[in-house]
């Protein structure tokens, strides 16, 4: 809110405003290369690259862009790969060359790729070979002129890289055959142009850095246009929140969320790069045994993730026996962190699981919980510096404290707009405030809570039911591993609540869940149907996709 009410209760939290410390992301990059050159910047599959080694590869790729392609400042380059050492190399090379990054989920279908490439006007793509067969299907329908392919093992070193590629191609058969005449190997580009440096490009804070595609819960995917100024503002805001809680050049952060997701992109790849941290890239966090083995080998001080990731880790015996004495920060976002998960995490690790909130359109962070024991479980925290948040009713009027309404965000991290969609941009804004589509509340201390997505509300006998409320209640049953809730319509058009559950204990029954819910929820919120599943549909960052529950 505009008078910063949280400062009355938390005067030592952060300043209500902050200066933006950088003109562009390149300044952040150059500063870290200078300050932390010999430190390890990224580690993946036990292979490390220092800040200087990253810079050598970045310069080689920039030289290639500027001398061997038709790419010029402002052109779009699609990046499509999981968390590999070459991903941050590609990100920083594109940004330093003044190019705009179109982050693309590597698991997209050919049709999804086609939409994103055509909509963005991508001129080039860097794609891991495992998914090149889909690119082959649609390449002729796009404006892509430069195709760069990479392998899982490209930056793992000669022998190790060859072995990894052999296993993935020949034994696991994870690379479907493809034909992309004229495509170029990223490994060859970096090798042939090693030692070369490109020309410096002038970049200001209004230049676009990323087209971050988002579809929300429904609708066609659209590109949130994030400028260098948006991202630099968010990094500066988070710096203010971090204060002296972490040490430059000493932190080790676990990056299990994919770097194409805005949370990991800004928090892990950029913010912790600014602090000279070692970033442990996890290529496949769904392989929990291997993930936990990486955690055991890399004592970490910070980890980011989503609710389902933290649940998965806590159900691994290896994880339970790790040494958590160095951990300073566990940060949850991307979806609601359930109270029971936050409580169990803190009990197991001794480190609070702090919840933050944001969207692709806000670069992403808008709110975050205070550090050092002043957080609130179940809350998304307080607004970041220079961020104003209102809770609005359907008539765009502010509601009273404690009442639910749509969360609206104003701040320097709010996107320039949706790429080539002026009408969508106009509908998403109320003056300078971005309308999130999320329903939330604010308490008397200025702490915000997420109620649910506006479009996922269920109307039961005239009463509003938010899936988060029901999921929270069910998740407290010790026999439940995961739960997703959505509304379902009867033949007469009325709605009822249906819950989809993955069992932690095979003895769990439908009646047991119904009775459990009756003790915790008013009658109209109690699910009328329970479906048990082996797994629930999730996005690639682990967010449960309610619209796909069936």
C-alpha positions in Angstrom: 0.0 0.0 0.0 1.1 3.5 -0.6 1.8 4.4 3.0 4.0 1.3 3.6 2.0 0.1 6.7 4.4 -2.8 7.3 7.2 -0.4 8.3 5.3 0.3 11.5 5.8 -3.3 12.6 8.9 -4.1 10.8 11.1 -0.9 10.6 14.2 -2.9 10.0 12.8 -4.9 7.1 13.9 -2.8 4.1 13.7 0.7 2.9 10.4 1.4 1.2 12.3 2.5 -1.9 15.6 1.5 -3.5 17.9 2.9 -6.2 18.4 0.9 -9.4 22.1 0.1 -9.3 22.7 -0.8 -12.9 21.9 0.7 -16.4 21.7 -2.8 -17.9 22.3 -6.5 -17.2 25.7 -6.3 -18.9 26.9 -4.1 -16.0 26.0 -6.8 -13.5 27.8 -9.4 -15.7 31.0 -7.3 -16.2 31.2 -6.4 -12.6 31.0 -10.0 -11.5 33.6 -11.2 -14.1 36.0 -8.5 -12.8 35.3 -9.2 -9.1 35.1 -13.0 -9.0 37.1 -14.2 -12.1 38.7 -17.2 -10.5 35.7 -18.3 -8.5 33.5 -21.2 -9.8 30.4 -19.7 -11.4 28.5 -22.8 -12.5 28.8 -26.5 -11.9 26.9 -29.2 -13.7 27.4 -33.0 -13.6 30.5 -32.5 -11.5 32.1 -30.2 -14.1 32.9 -26.6 -13.0 33.4 -23.4 -15.0 34.9 -20.3 -13.4 33.7 -16.7 -14.1 36.7 -16.2 -16.4 35.9 -19.4 -18.3 32.3 -18.4 -18.7 33.5 -15.1 -20.1 35.8 -16.8 -22.6 32.9 -18.7 -24.0 30.6 -15.7 -23.9 33.1 -13.6 -26.0 33.5 -16.4 -28.5 29.8 -16.7 -29.0 29.4 -12.9 -29.3 32.1 -12.8 -32.0 30.2 -15.5 -33.9 26.9 -13.6 -33.7 28.5 -10.4 -35.0 30.7 -11.8 -37.7 29.1 -15.0 -39.0 25.3 -14.2 -38.8 22.9 -11.5 -39.9 21.9 -10.9 -36.3 21.8 -7.2 -35.1 20.8 -5.4 -31.9 17.2 -6.1 -31.0 16.8 -9.4 -33.0 15.3 -12.3 -31.1 17.2 -15.5 -30.3 15.3 -18.5 -28.9 17.1 -20.6 -26.3 15.7 -24.1 -25.8 17.6 -26.3 -23.4 17.5 -27.7 -19.8 19.9 -26.5 -17.1 23.4 -27.1 -18.7 26.6 -25.1 -18.5 26.0 -23.7 -22.0 22.7 -22.1 -20.9 24.2 -19.2 -18.9 26.8 -18.8 -21.6 24.1 -18.3 -24.2 22.1 -16.0 -22.0 25.0 -13.6 -21.3 26.3 -13.7 -24.9 22.9 -12.8 -26.2 22.5 -9.9 -23.7 26.0 -8.5 -24.3 25.3 -8.6 -28.1 22.1 -6.6 -27.6 19.9 -9.5 -28.7 16.6 -10.3 -27.1 16.2 -13.8 -25.5 13.1 -15.8 -26.1 13.3 -18.5 -23.4 11.6 -21.7 -24.6 10.6 -24.8 -22.7 12.6 -27.7 -24.2 9.6 -30.0 -23.8 7.3 -27.9 -26.0 5.6 -29.7 -28.8 6.3 -28.7 -32.4 3.1 -26.7 -32.5 4.0 -24.8 -29.3 7.4 -24.0 -30.6 5.9 -22.8 -33.9 3.6 -20.4 -32.1 6.4 -19.0 -29.9 8.9 -18.6 -32.7 6.5 -17.0 -35.1 4.9 -14.7 -32.5 8.3 -13.5 -31.3 9.9 -13.2 -34.7 12.9 -15.2 -33.7 15.8 -15.0 -36.1 18.0 -17.6 -34.5 17.7 -20.6 -32.1 20.1 -22.4 -29.8 18.6 -25.8 -29.1 19.7 -29.0 -27.4 19.8 -31.9 -29.9 17.3 -34.0 -28.0 14.5 -31.7 -29.2 15.9 -30.8 -32.7 13.5 -33.3 -34.3 10.6 -31.0 -33.4 12.4 -28.0 -34.8 12.8 -29.8 -38.1 9.0 -30.2 -38.4 8.3 -26.4 -38.2 11.5 -24.6 -39.2 10.4 -23.8 -42.7 7.3 -22.0 -41.3 9.4 -19.6 -39.1 11.8 -16.7 -39.8 14.7 -18.5 -38.2 17.9 -18.1 -40.2 20.5 -19.4 -37.8 20.2 -22.8 -36.1 22.8 -23.7 -33.4 22.6 -27.2 -31.9 24.2 -28.3 -28.7 24.5 -31.6 -26.9 24.1 -32.5 -23.2 27.9 -33.1 -23.0 29.2 -30.1 -25.0 30.8 -28.3 -22.0 31.6 -31.3 -19.8 35.1 -31.8 -21.2 36.5 -34.2 -23.9 36.2 -37.7 -22.4 33.3 -37.0 -20.0 31.3 -35.1 -22.6 31.8 -37.9 -25.1 30.7 -40.6 -22.7 27.6 -38.6 -21.6 26.7 -38.0 -25.2 27.2 -41.7 -26.1 25.0 -42.9 -23.2 22.2 -40.4 -24.1 22.3 -41.1 -27.8 23.0 -44.8 -28.1 22.1 -46.4 -24.8 19.2 -44.3 -23.5 18.2 -43.3 -27.1 17.1 -39.9 -26.0 18.0 -38.1 -29.2 15.4 -38.8 -32.0 16.9 -38.6 -35.5 16.7 -35.2 -37.2 18.0 -33.3 -40.2 18.7 -29.6 -40.0 20.9 -28.7 -43.0 23.0 -25.7 -42.4 22.8 -25.9 -38.6 26.0 -25.2 -36.6 27.4 -26.9 -33.6 27.8 -24.7 -30.5 30.8 -26.7 -29.4 32.5 -25.9 -32.7 31.6 -22.2 -32.4 33.2 -21.9 -29.0 36.3 -23.9 -30.0 36.9 -22.1 -33.3 36.4 -18.6 -31.9 38.1 -19.0 -28.6 40.1 -15.9 -27.7 38.1 -13.6 -30.0 36.1 -10.7 -28.6 33.1 -9.0 -30.2 32.3 -5.4 -30.5 30.7 -3.6 -27.5 27.0 -2.7 -28.0 25.3 0.3 -26.4 22.4 -0.9 -24.3 20.0 1.3 -22.2 17.5 0.4 -19.5 14.5 0.6 -21.9 16.0 -2.0 -24.3 14.2 -5.3 -24.2 16.2 -8.2 -22.7 13.7 -11.0 -22.6 10.4 -12.1 -24.2 9.2 -14.3 -21.3 6.2 -16.2 -22.6 3.3 -16.9 -20.3 -0.2 -18.1 -20.8 -1.4 -17.8 -17.2 -3.9 -20.5 -16.5 -5.7 -20.2 -19.9 -5.4 -18.5 -23.2 -2.7 -18.4 -25.9 0.9 -17.9 -24.7 2.0 -14.3 -24.9 5.4 -12.7 -24.5 6.0 -10.5 -21.5 8.4 -7.9 -22.7 11.0 -7.4 -19.9 13.6 -4.7 -20.3 17.1 -4.4 -19.0 15.7 -1.8 -16.6 12.9 -4.2 -15.4 15.4 -6.9 -14.6 18.0 -4.6 -13.1 15.3 -3.1 -10.9 14.3 -6.5 -9.6 18.0 -7.4 -8.9 18.5 -4.1 -7.0 15.2 -4.7 -5.1 16.3 -8.2 -4.0 19.8 -6.8 -3.1 18.1 -4.4 -0.7 16.2 -7.4 0.8 19.3 -9.5 1.1 21.3 -6.8 2.8 24.2 -8.4 4.7 22.6 -11.8 5.0 24.8 -13.4 2.4 28.5 -13.1 1.7 29.9 -12.2 -1.7 31.9 -14.9 -3.4 31.1 -17.5 -0.8 27.5 -18.8 -1.4 26.5 -22.1 -3.1 23.0 -22.0 -4.6 21.1 -25.0 -5.9 19.4 -24.3 -9.2 16.8 -27.1 -9.8 14.2 -24.9 -11.4 14.9 -24.5 -15.2 16.7 -21.3 -16.2 14.0 -20.6 -18.8 11.6 -20.0 -15.9 11.6 -16.4 -14.7 12.1 -17.4 -11.0 15.4 -19.2 -11.6 16.4 -16.8 -14.4 16.4 -13.7 -12.2 17.0 -15.2 -8.7 19.6 -17.8 -9.5 21.2 -17.0 -12.8 21.4 -13.2 -12.4 21.1 -12.2 -8.7 23.4 -14.9 -7.4 25.8 -14.3 -10.3 26.0 -10.7 -9.1 27.1 -12.0 -5.6 29.9 -14.2 -7.1 28.1 -17.4 -6.0 28.7 -21.0 -7.2 25.5 -22.1 -9.0 24.9 -25.9 -9.0 22.8 -26.6 -12.1 20.5 -29.6 -11.8 19.6 -30.9 -15.3 16.9 -33.3 -14.2 15.5 -32.6 -10.7 12.8 -35.3 -11.2 15.5 -37.9 -10.9 15.4 -37.5 -7.1 18.1 -40.0 -6.2 20.6 -38.3 -8.5 19.5 -34.9 -7.4 20.1 -35.8 -3.8 23.5 -37.2 -4.7 24.4 -33.8 -6.2 23.2 -32.1 -3.0 25.3 -34.4 -0.9 28.4 -33.6 -2.9 27.8 -29.9 -2.9 27.1 -28.5 0.6 24.8 -25.6 -0.2 23.9 -22.3 1.4 20.8 -21.5 -0.6 18.1 -23.3 -2.6 15.1 -22.1 -4.6 12.1 -24.2 -5.6 8.4 -24.8 -5.7 6.2 -26.6 -3.2 6.3 -30.0 -5.0 10.1 -29.9 -5.2 10.4 -29.4 -1.4 7.9 -32.2 -0.8 9.9 -34.5 -3.1 13.1 -33.8 -1.4 11.8 -34.3 2.1 10.6 -37.8 1.1 14.1 -38.9 0.2 16.1 -40.7 2.9 19.4 -39.3 1.5 18.1 -35.8 1.8 16.9 -36.3 5.4 20.4 -37.2 6.4 22.2 -34.2 4.7 24.2 -31.7 6.7 22.1 -28.5 6.6 24.4 -26.5 8.9 25.5 -24.1 6.1 22.1 -23.4 4.7 21.1 -19.7 5.0 18.2 -19.5 2.6 15.4 -21.6 1.2 13.1 -19.7 -1.1 9.8 -20.9 -2.4 7.7 -19.5 -5.2 6.0 -20.3 -8.5 3.0 -21.8 -6.6 1.7 -21.6 -3.1 4.0 -23.1 -0.4 1.7 -25.1 1.8 1.9 -24.4 5.5 2.6 -28.0 6.4 5.4 -28.2 3.9 7.1 -25.0 5.3 6.7 -26.3 8.8 8.2 -29.7 8.0 11.0 -28.2 6.0 12.1 -25.9 8.9 11.8 -28.8 11.4 14.0 -31.0 9.1 16.6 -28.5 8.0 16.5 -25.8 10.7 16.2 -23.2 8.0 12.9 -21.4 7.3 11.3 -21.9 3.9 10.5 -18.3 2.9 7.8 -17.7 0.4 8.0 -15.1 -2.2 5.5 -14.0 -5.0 5.8 -12.7 -8.5 5.0 -13.3 -12.1 6.7 -13.3 -15.5 5.2 -9.9 -16.0 6.9 -8.6 -12.8 10.5 -9.9 -13.5 9.3 -11.7 -11.2 9.6 -10.7 -7.6 6.9 -8.4 -6.1 6.7 -9.6 -2.5 9.0 -11.6 -0.2 9.1 -12.6 3.4 11.5 -11.0 5.9 14.7 -12.8 6.7 16.0 -13.6 10.2 12.9 -15.0 11.9 10.3 -12.4 11.1 8.6 -14.3 8.3 5.0 -15.5 8.4 4.2 -19.0 7.3 1.3 -19.0 4.8 2.1 -15.5 3.7 3.9 -14.3 0.5 5.5 -11.6 2.6 5.9 -7.8 2.2 6.3 -5.8 -1.0 9.8 -5.3 -2.2 11.2 -1.8 -2.1 9.7 0.7 -4.7 6.8 -1.7 -5.1 3.2 -0.7 -4.3 0.4 -3.3 -4.1 -3.3 -2.8 -4.0 -6.1 -5.3 -3.4 -9.0 -4.4 -5.7 -12.6 -5.5 -6.1 -14.3 -6.1 -9.4 -15.0 -2.4 -9.7 -11.3 -1.6 -9.3 -11.8 -0.1 -5.8 -9.5 -1.0 -2.9 -11.0 -3.4 -0.4 -10.8 -3.2 3.3 -7.9 -4.8 5.2 -8.4 -8.5 5.4 -10.9 -8.7 2.6 -10.0 -10.7 -0.7 -9.6 -9.0 -4.0 -7.4 -9.0 -7.1 -3.7 -8.2 -6.5 -2.5 -5.2 -8.5 1.2 -4.4 -8.6 3.1 -1.2 -9.4 6.8 -0.9 -9.6 9.9 -0.6 -11.8 9.9 -4.4 -12.3 6.6 -4.4 -14.1 6.9 -5.4 -17.8 6.9 -3.0 -20.7 3.9 -4.9 -22.0 2.9 -8.0 -24.0 4.8 -8.3 -27.2 2.7 -7.2 -30.2 -0.5 -7.3 -28.1 -1.5 -3.8 -27.2 -5.1 -4.8 -26.4 -4.0 -7.5 -24.0 -1.5 -5.1 -22.4 -4.3 -2.5 -21.9 -6.6 -5.1 -20.3 -3.9 -6.2 -17.9 -3.3 -2.7 -16.5 -5.2 -0.4 -14.2 -3.3 2.9 -14.6 0.3 2.0 -13.6 -0.8 -1.2 -11.8 -0.5 -4.6 -13.3 -3.6 -6.8 -12.7 -2.3 -10.2 -11.7 -5.4 -12.3 -11.9 -4.5 -13.6 -8.4 -6.9 -13.1 -5.5 -5.2 -12.1 -2.3 -5.6 -10.4 1.1 -3.5 -8.0 3.1 -3.5 -8.0 6.9 -3.1 -5.1 9.3 0.7 -5.5 9.3 1.0 -5.2 5.6 1.6 -9.0 5.0 0.0 -10.4 1.8 -1.5 -13.8 1.3 -2.5 -15.5 -1.9 -6.1 -16.9 -1.9 -6.0 -18.3 -5.4 -6.2 -17.7 -9.1 -9.3 -15.6 -10.0 -10.1 -17.9 -12.9 -9.8 -21.1 -10.8 -12.4 -20.2 -8.2 -15.2 -22.7 -7.8 -18.8 -21.5 -7.3 -20.6 -24.0 -5.0 -24.2 -23.2 -4.1 -23.5 -19.4 -4.5 -20.3 -19.6 -2.3 -16.8 -19.0 -3.5 -14.4 -21.9 -3.0 -10.7 -21.4 -3.7 -8.8 -24.6 -4.5 -5.8 -23.5 -2.4 -8.0 -23.6 0.7 -9.0 -27.2 0.0 -5.6 -28.3 -1.0 -4.1 -26.8 2.1 -6.5 -28.8 4.3 -6.0 -32.1 2.5 -2.2 -31.7 2.5 -2.2 -31.7 6.3 -3.3 -35.4 6.2 -0.1 -37.3 6.8 -1.1 -40.0 4.4 -1.2 -37.5 1.5 1.8 -36.9 -0.7 0.3 -34.4 -3.3 -3.1 -33.0 -3.9 -4.7 -30.9 -6.7 -8.3 -29.5 -6.6 -10.5 -28.2 -9.3 -14.2 -27.5 -9.9 -16.4 -29.9 -11.9 -19.8 -29.2 -13.3 -22.9 -31.4 -12.9 -25.4 -31.9 -15.7 -27.5 -29.0 -14.3 -24.5 -26.6 -14.6 -23.8 -26.3 -10.9 -20.3 -26.9 -9.6 -18.8 -29.1 -7.0 -15.3 -29.7 -5.6 -13.2 -32.6 -6.9 -9.8 -33.6 -5.3 -7.0 -35.5 -7.0 -4.6 -37.2 -4.6 -1.3 -39.0 -4.7 -1.1 -41.3 -1.7 1.9 -41.3 0.7 0.3 -44.2 2.6 -1.5 -46.9 0.4 -4.1 -47.4 3.2 -5.7 -44.0 2.6 -9.4 -44.2 1.5 -11.9 -41.8 0.0 -14.0 -41.8 3.2 -11.0 -41.0 5.3 -10.3 -37.9 3.2 -13.9 -36.7 3.2 -14.1 -37.1 7.0 -10.8 -35.3 7.4 -12.0 -32.4 5.3 -15.2 -32.2 7.3 -13.2 -31.5 10.4 -11.2 -28.7 8.7 -13.6 -27.1 6.2 -17.1 -25.8 6.0 -19.5 -28.2 4.3 -19.7 -26.5 0.9 -15.8 -26.7 0.6 -15.7 -30.4 1.3 -14.9 -32.4 -2.0 -17.8 -34.4 -3.3 -15.4 -36.5 -5.3 -12.0 -38.0 -4.6 -9.8 -39.5 -7.3 -6.5 -41.2 -6.4 -3.7 -41.0 -9.0 -0.2 -42.4 -9.3 1.0 -38.8 -10.2 -0.5 -35.4 -11.0 0.1 -33.4 -14.1 2.8 -30.7 -13.6 4.6 -28.0 -15.5 8.3 -28.5 -16.1 9.0 -26.5 -12.9 6.8 -28.8 -10.9 3.6 -26.7 -10.5 0.5 -28.8 -10.4 -1.6 -28.0 -13.5 -5.2 -28.0 -12.2 -6.7 -27.6 -15.7 -5.2 -31.0 -16.7 -6.5 -32.9 -13.7 -8.8 -35.6 -14.9 
